[in-house]
Amino acid sequence: VRQKKEFVGEYFLGGRSLGLWAFALTFAATSASGGSFMGFPSLIYTHGWVLALWIASYMLVPLVGMGLLGKRVNRLARQSGAVTIPDLIKARFKSETVGMLATLLVLFFMFFYLLAQFKAGSKIMTTLLEDVAIYQSAVNAVGSAIDGLPWIGSAEPDYVLCLLVFAFSVIVYTAFGGFRAVVWTDVMQGIVMGIGVIILLFLTLSQVGGLRNATEQLKEMTPPETGIGIITLGQRQTETITLPKGAWLRLTEGGIARLAEQSSLAEGETQVEAKLLKITTPAEVERIPPTQFAFPVSATFTADKTMGYGRGRKGVYVSAPGPHPESEDGFLNVWVAISFFFFW
């Protein structure tokens, strides 16, 4: 029985002997998740500075979690021998029912939290490996395997492949190494994240000429337009041409757009319909070098009929509510953003 308890304590808690810095870095790496590095930046990229009112509350999470709760929870867990939070709650209220309810709540919310992490990991892998030949061959094989399957068949094959690889890797090292393996991978992750954020901050500010200049540029920007484009090939090809998501295209009516989804022109085809994102800020159009237009195609663009909020308006990226391609009320007005701050 004693050996079993020691194994449980070691596997799930690392023997409670990992030290201050290891715990601090694993807490930081866990808190600064895929949502912090991908979710919120993508929302800010789409909707502007109004997100700052929301994410600013995250600075209070470590203070509350560690300053008000952490020390007390640790003391009570040691006294009761609890391994998990549900164990602690069960011992505190002396009720199996309350402990089971706490377990179900943890499982429910953890599912959505981990869902975001796996999605972020797979998205990062698709970006890093998109130019690797063997990876593209594997993507084509996965696409052929899932084609026609219910539910999963509509997903992008590169995303499915990276999701499977990422999930398998994480599950294997977590299952075999336990909490200690998780902590030390988090320590390395925390060090890389901390150094990377500092370097990225200075590089970004130097690239845009400072925060003030970046805000001034944002004031002049107008949101891109979403719509459908007819992509036309200059001449018939003897093989299939695949246009990756994010490819730059010139519009026949003037301007440029990006592909919002992967599209293919089969052998003999000269036209295909696809979702496009039209750039509407002149300064942004001028920044795209000619080398980015790597495919011998052009496109005609038809904007969506939905007006959304902020279309054609300057200053929407630095005010509330932020621009939104579908909702006419915009994204996150001031009072909603402030309420999110206090919620978190």
C-alpha positions as CSV (number, residue, x, y, z in Angstrom):
1,V,0.0,0.0,0.0
2,R,2.8,2.4,0.9
3,Q,4.6,1.7,-2.5
4,K,1.3,2.3,-4.3
5,K,0.9,5.7,-2.5
6,E,4.5,6.6,-3.3
7,F,3.9,5.7,-7.0
8,V,0.7,7.8,-7.2
9,G,2.4,10.7,-5.5
10,E,5.4,10.5,-7.8
11,Y,3.4,10.0,-11.0
12,F,0.7,12.7,-10.5
13,L,2.7,15.2,-8.3
14,G,6.3,14.5,-9.0
15,G,6.8,13.6,-5.4
16,R,5.9,17.3,-4.4
17,S,9.7,18.0,-4.7
18,L,10.2,19.9,-7.9
19,G,11.2,23.2,-6.5
20,L,10.1,26.8,-6.9
21,W,11.5,27.6,-10.3
22,A,10.2,24.4,-11.9
23,F,6.8,25.1,-10.5
24,A,6.8,28.7,-11.5
25,L,7.9,27.9,-15.1
26,T,5.4,25.1,-15.5
27,F,2.6,27.3,-14.1
28,A,3.6,30.1,-16.6
29,A,3.9,27.6,-19.5
30,T,0.4,26.2,-18.7
31,S,-1.2,29.6,-18.3
32,A,0.4,31.0,-21.4
33,S,-1.3,28.4,-23.6
34,G,-2.2,28.2,-27.3
35,G,-4.9,30.8,-26.6
36,S,-2.2,33.3,-25.4
37,F,0.2,32.8,-28.3
38,M,-2.3,32.1,-31.2
39,G,-5.9,32.7,-30.1
40,F,-5.6,36.2,-28.8
41,P,-3.1,37.4,-31.4
42,S,-5.4,36.2,-34.2
43,L,-8.3,38.0,-32.6
44,I,-6.3,41.2,-32.2
45,Y,-5.2,40.9,-35.8
46,T,-8.9,40.6,-36.9
47,H,-10.6,42.9,-34.5
48,G,-8.0,45.4,-33.2
49,W,-6.9,46.9,-29.9
50,V,-10.3,46.4,-28.1
51,L,-9.0,42.9,-27.1
52,A,-6.5,44.6,-24.8
53,L,-9.3,45.3,-22.3
54,W,-10.1,41.6,-22.2
55,I,-6.6,40.0,-22.1
56,A,-5.3,42.6,-19.5
57,S,-7.2,40.6,-16.9
58,Y,-4.8,37.7,-17.4
59,M,-2.1,39.6,-15.6
60,L,-4.2,39.1,-12.4
61,V,-4.5,35.4,-12.8
62,P,-1.0,34.5,-11.3
63,L,-1.5,36.9,-8.4
64,V,-4.9,35.4,-7.5
65,G,-3.9,31.8,-8.2
66,M,-0.6,31.8,-6.3
67,G,-1.1,34.6,-3.9
68,L,-4.6,33.8,-2.6
69,L,-5.1,30.2,-3.4
70,G,-1.9,28.3,-4.1
71,K,-0.3,28.2,-0.6
72,R,-3.6,27.3,1.1
73,V,-4.4,24.6,-1.4
74,N,-0.9,23.1,-1.0
75,R,-1.2,23.0,2.8
76,L,-4.6,21.4,2.8
77,A,-3.6,18.9,0.1
78,R,-0.6,17.8,2.2
79,Q,-2.7,17.4,5.3
80,S,-5.4,15.4,3.6
81,G,-3.1,13.5,1.2
82,A,-5.1,14.7,-1.8
83,V,-3.6,14.2,-5.2
84,T,-6.1,16.2,-7.3
85,I,-8.4,19.2,-6.7
86,P,-11.5,16.8,-6.7
87,D,-9.7,14.8,-4.0
88,L,-9.3,17.9,-1.9
89,I,-12.9,19.0,-2.3
90,K,-14.1,15.5,-1.4
91,A,-12.0,15.5,1.8
92,R,-13.1,19.1,2.6
93,F,-16.8,18.4,2.4
94,K,-16.6,14.7,3.3
95,S,-18.8,13.8,0.4
96,E,-18.2,11.4,-2.5
97,T,-21.0,13.1,-4.5
98,V,-19.3,16.5,-4.2
99,G,-16.0,15.0,-5.2
100,M,-17.6,13.3,-8.3
101,L,-19.3,16.5,-9.3
102,A,-15.9,18.3,-9.1
103,T,-14.3,15.6,-11.2
104,L,-17.0,15.9,-13.9
105,L,-16.6,19.7,-14.0
106,V,-12.8,19.4,-14.3
107,L,-13.2,16.9,-17.2
108,F,-15.8,19.1,-18.9
109,F,-13.8,22.3,-18.9
110,M,-10.4,20.6,-19.4
111,F,-11.8,19.0,-22.6
112,F,-12.3,22.5,-24.2
113,Y,-9.0,23.8,-22.8
114,L,-7.0,20.8,-24.3
115,L,-9.0,21.1,-27.5
116,A,-7.5,24.6,-28.1
117,Q,-4.0,23.3,-27.2
118,F,-4.1,20.5,-29.7
119,K,-5.5,22.7,-32.4
120,A,-2.8,25.3,-31.8
121,G,-0.1,22.7,-31.9
122,S,-1.3,21.3,-35.2
123,K,-1.6,24.7,-36.7
124,I,2.0,25.6,-35.8
125,M,3.2,22.3,-37.3
126,T,1.3,23.0,-40.6
127,T,3.0,26.4,-40.8
128,L,6.5,25.1,-40.0
129,L,6.3,22.1,-42.4
130,E,4.4,23.5,-45.4
131,D,7.5,23.7,-47.6
132,V,8.8,20.2,-46.8
133,A,8.4,17.8,-49.7
134,I,8.0,14.6,-47.6
135,Y,5.4,16.4,-45.5
136,Q,3.4,17.4,-48.6
137,S,3.5,13.7,-49.7
138,A,2.1,12.6,-46.4
139,V,-0.6,15.3,-46.6
140,N,-1.7,14.0,-50.0
141,A,-1.8,10.4,-48.6
142,V,-3.9,11.5,-45.6
143,G,-6.2,13.5,-47.9
144,S,-6.8,10.4,-50.0
145,A,-7.4,8.3,-46.9
146,I,-10.0,10.6,-45.3
147,D,-11.8,11.7,-48.5
148,G,-15.4,10.7,-48.3
149,L,-15.4,9.8,-44.6
150,P,-18.2,11.3,-42.5
151,W,-17.2,14.4,-40.4
152,I,-13.5,14.1,-40.7
153,G,-13.6,14.0,-44.5
154,S,-14.4,17.8,-44.7
155,A,-11.3,18.7,-42.6
156,E,-8.1,19.9,-44.3
157,P,-5.7,17.0,-44.6
158,D,-2.6,18.9,-43.4
159,Y,-4.4,19.8,-40.2
160,V,-5.5,16.2,-39.6
161,L,-2.0,14.9,-40.2
162,C,-0.4,17.4,-37.8
163,L,-3.1,16.9,-35.2
164,L,-2.6,13.1,-35.2
165,V,1.2,13.5,-34.9
166,F,1.0,16.2,-32.2
167,A,-1.6,14.3,-30.1
168,F,0.3,11.0,-30.3
169,S,3.6,12.7,-29.1
170,V,2.0,14.5,-26.2
171,I,0.0,11.5,-25.1
172,V,3.0,9.2,-25.2
173,Y,5.4,11.3,-23.2
174,T,2.7,12.3,-20.7
175,A,1.5,8.7,-20.1
176,F,5.0,7.3,-19.7
177,G,6.6,10.1,-17.8
178,G,3.8,11.4,-15.6
179,F,3.8,14.8,-14.0
180,R,7.6,15.0,-13.7
181,A,7.9,14.7,-17.5
182,V,5.2,17.3,-18.0
183,V,6.9,19.7,-15.6
184,W,10.4,19.4,-17.2
185,T,9.0,19.8,-20.7
186,D,7.1,22.9,-19.4
187,V,10.3,24.2,-17.9
188,M,12.0,24.1,-21.3
189,Q,8.9,25.5,-22.9
190,G,8.8,28.3,-20.4
191,I,12.4,29.3,-21.0
192,V,11.9,29.2,-24.8
193,M,8.7,31.2,-24.5
194,G,10.2,33.8,-22.2
195,I,13.3,34.4,-24.3
196,G,11.2,34.3,-27.5
197,V,8.7,36.9,-26.2
198,I,11.5,39.3,-25.2
199,I,13.3,38.9,-28.6
200,L,10.0,39.2,-30.5
201,L,9.0,42.3,-28.6
202,F,12.1,44.2,-29.6
203,L,12.1,42.9,-33.2
204,T,8.4,43.8,-33.7
205,L,8.8,47.3,-32.2
206,S,11.9,48.0,-34.4
207,Q,10.2,46.7,-37.5
208,V,7.1,49.0,-37.1
209,G,9.1,52.0,-35.7
210,G,7.7,51.9,-32.2
211,L,4.3,51.4,-30.6
212,R,3.1,54.9,-31.4
213,N,3.9,54.5,-35.1
214,A,2.2,51.1,-35.1
215,T,-1.0,52.6,-33.7
216,E,-0.8,55.4,-36.2
217,Q,-0.6,52.9,-39.0
218,L,-3.6,50.9,-37.6
219,K,-5.7,54.1,-37.6
220,E,-5.3,54.3,-41.4
221,M,-6.1,50.7,-42.0
222,T,-9.5,49.5,-43.2
223,P,-10.7,45.9,-42.7
224,P,-10.3,43.4,-45.6
225,E,-13.3,42.3,-47.5
226,T,-14.4,38.7,-47.7
227,G,-16.0,37.2,-50.8
228,I,-15.9,34.7,-53.6
229,G,-13.4,34.8,-56.4
230,I,-13.2,33.1,-59.8
231,I,-9.6,32.1,-60.3
232,T,-8.5,31.9,-63.9
233,L,-5.4,30.1,-65.2
234,G,-3.5,31.8,-68.0
235,Q,-3.3,28.6,-70.1
236,R,-4.2,24.9,-69.8
237,Q,-1.9,22.8,-67.8
238,T,-1.0,19.1,-68.3
239,E,-1.0,18.5,-64.5
240,T,-3.0,19.6,-61.4
241,I,-2.0,22.9,-59.9
242,T,-2.7,23.2,-56.1
243,L,-3.0,26.8,-54.7
244,P,-2.3,26.7,-51.0
245,K,-4.3,28.6,-48.4
246,G,-2.9,32.1,-48.1
247,A,-1.5,32.4,-51.6
248,W,-1.5,35.9,-53.0
249,L,-3.5,36.6,-56.2
250,R,-3.8,39.7,-58.4
251,L,-7.4,40.8,-59.2
252,T,-8.4,41.6,-62.7
253,E,-10.3,44.7,-61.5
254,G,-7.2,45.9,-59.6
255,G,-5.9,45.2,-56.2
256,I,-4.8,42.0,-54.5
257,A,-6.4,39.2,-52.5
258,R,-5.4,36.1,-50.5
259,L,-6.9,32.6,-50.8
260,A,-8.9,31.8,-47.7
261,E,-8.9,28.1,-48.5
262,Q,-6.8,25.6,-50.5
263,S,-7.9,25.3,-54.1
264,S,-6.9,23.1,-57.0
265,L,-7.1,23.3,-60.8
266,A,-7.2,19.8,-62.2
267,E,-5.6,18.9,-65.5
268,G,-7.4,20.7,-68.3
269,E,-9.3,23.1,-66.1
270,T,-8.8,26.9,-66.4
271,Q,-11.2,28.2,-63.8
272,V,-12.1,27.4,-60.2
273,E,-14.2,29.2,-57.5
274,A,-12.7,29.9,-54.1
275,K,-13.1,32.1,-51.0
276,L,-10.9,35.2,-51.1
277,L,-9.8,37.9,-48.7
278,K,-9.4,41.3,-50.5
279,I,-6.9,43.7,-49.0
280,T,-8.4,47.2,-48.9
281,T,-5.6,49.3,-47.4
282,P,-3.4,50.9,-50.1
283,A,-0.2,50.8,-47.9
284,E,-0.7,47.1,-47.3
285,V,-1.1,46.4,-51.0
286,E,2.2,48.2,-51.7
287,R,4.1,46.2,-49.1
288,I,3.5,42.9,-50.9
289,P,6.6,42.2,-53.1
290,P,6.0,40.8,-56.7
291,T,7.8,37.6,-55.7
292,Q,4.8,36.6,-53.6
293,F,2.6,36.2,-56.7
294,A,4.1,32.8,-57.6
295,F,1.2,31.3,-59.5
296,P,0.3,32.1,-63.2
297,V,-3.3,32.9,-62.3
298,S,-5.6,35.9,-61.9
299,A,-8.9,36.3,-60.1
300,T,-12.2,38.3,-60.2
301,F,-13.7,39.2,-56.8
302,T,-17.3,39.5,-55.6
303,A,-17.7,40.8,-52.1
304,D,-20.1,39.2,-49.6
305,K,-23.5,41.0,-49.3
306,T,-23.3,41.0,-45.5
307,M,-22.1,44.4,-44.5
308,G,-20.7,43.6,-41.1
309,Y,-19.1,46.4,-39.1
310,G,-16.2,48.6,-40.0
311,R,-16.1,47.9,-43.8
312,G,-14.3,50.8,-45.5
313,R,-13.9,52.7,-42.2
314,K,-10.6,54.0,-40.9
315,G,-9.8,53.9,-37.2
316,V,-11.9,50.8,-36.3
317,Y,-8.8,48.8,-35.3
318,V,-8.0,51.3,-32.5
319,S,-11.5,51.9,-31.1
320,A,-14.4,49.9,-29.7
321,P,-16.2,48.0,-30.9
322,G,-13.7,46.3,-33.3
323,P,-14.5,45.4,-36.9
324,H,-16.4,42.3,-37.6
325,P,-17.0,40.7,-41.1
326,E,-20.5,39.5,-40.2
327,S,-22.0,41.3,-37.2
328,E,-23.3,44.8,-37.7
329,D,-22.8,45.5,-34.0
330,G,-19.0,45.0,-34.2
331,F,-16.8,42.9,-32.0
332,L,-16.7,43.5,-28.2
333,N,-18.0,46.9,-27.3
334,V,-16.4,48.7,-24.3
335,W,-18.8,47.5,-21.6
336,V,-18.6,43.9,-22.7
337,A,-14.8,44.0,-22.8
338,I,-14.7,45.5,-19.3
339,S,-17.1,42.8,-18.1
340,F,-14.8,40.1,-19.5
341,F,-11.9,41.7,-17.6
342,F,-13.7,41.3,-14.3
343,F,-15.0,37.8,-15.3
344,W,-11.4,36.5,-15.8
